[in-house]
Amino acid sequence: MKVIGWEKRPETGENYWIIENSWGETWGGNGLANISLGYRELFIDDYAVAAMPKLEKEEKPEEEITPS
């Protein structure tokens, strides 16, 4: 399961996560489902994990020093 976003229900003001499962589009609502935010017993708000890519610093060629 991966969290792909969040929204607020306009009629109730309730916030929820939008999740996608690996079972394909036949699961849930075309492969998506909603889980309410803030339910402590689900622990989703506490244990969400995201990758942070390491960006390599681009090396610049050394400038040539010319004698004056």
Secondary structure, DSSP 8 states (H G I E B T S, - for coil): -EEEEEEE-TTT--EEEEEE-TT-TTSTBTTEEEEETT-GGG-HHHH---------------------
